[in-house]
């Protein structure tokens, strides 16, 4: 029996509709939109890592004290980065094959 693709079913994309609703792609993991989604996820995670470094640097002991406006900006950007990271984690988590399904395929399915 052929092994199921880890991309079976709709894939949660790293962007939403104008109304904020999630976007999905029916894919086998190949194609332009799947590659675009991978690239955007990579950029989002990279930007999140840079923002986290900035937040750590600006809140470290001895750092210049931020104004209320600067802290609000930082909080907003961190909130956006966390939302992006959670969407990427959710999308990737949905694409992890179920170990029980894989065991059933390998075992032949019988208790002989």
N, C-alpha and C positions, 0 to 999 in steps of 0.2 A: 504494500500500500504506500502511496506517495505521502511524504511528510507534509503536513500543513505548513503554509508560509506563516512566519510570525506576523505578517501584515494582513492576515485574514480579517475581514470586517472593516468598517469605516475607521479612518485615522483622524484623531482630533488634530486640527491644524493650529499653528502657533499664532493665529490671528482670529478676530471675531468679525461679525457683521457690523454694519453701521449702528445697529440697535444694540450691540453688545452680546448677541447670541453666538454660541460656538459654531465654528465651521468644521465640516468633516469632509474627508476625501475617501472615496472607495478606491482602494489601490492594492497592488501586490508589492508595493515598496519601490517600484521603478517608475520612471517617467519624470517629466519636467516639474510638475507640481510637488511630487514627493521629494525631489532633490531641492527644490526651492524651500520647502518646509524644513528640511534638514539644515540648510544654510541659515535660515532665519533663526531656528532654534539655537544654532551654534553662536550666532551674533548676539542673541538675547542673553545666553548664558555668559558669554564673554563680557558683555556690558555690565551684567549683574556682578561679576567678579571684580571689575574695575570700580564699580560704585561701592561695593563692600569695602574695598581697600581704602577708598576716599573717606567713607564713613568712619572706619577705624582710625585713620590718620587724624581726622578732624575732631574726634572725640577722645583721643589719647591724652593722658596727662601731659601738661605743658603746651598743648596745642592752643592756637588762638581761639578765643571764645567766640562761637558763632552767635549771630544775632537771631532773634526770634524768626525773622523772615528766612534766614539761611537754614535754620533748623526745620522750618516748615517745608522748604524746598527739598531738603534732604529726606525728610519723612515721606513726602509725596513720591520722590524718585525710588526710595527703598520699597514703598508699597507697590509701585508699578513693577519693579524688578522681582519682588516676591511673587506677584501674580503671574508674571511670565514664567518664572522658574517652576511654579506649581503646575502651570498648564503643560510645560514640557515634561515634567515628571509624570503627570497624569497620562499624557499621550503615550509616552514610552512605556509606562506601566501597563497600559491597555494592550500593548503589542507584545508583552512577554508571554510566551506560550505557557499554558497550564501544565505543570509537571505531571499531573494525573493523566491528562490527555496523551502526553508523550509516552508515558509508561504503558498505556493501553496499546499504543501503536507498536511499540517495541516488543511487548510480551506476546503478541499474537491473539490475545483476547480470550484464552481458555484456561480452565482449571483442570486440565486432563491429568 
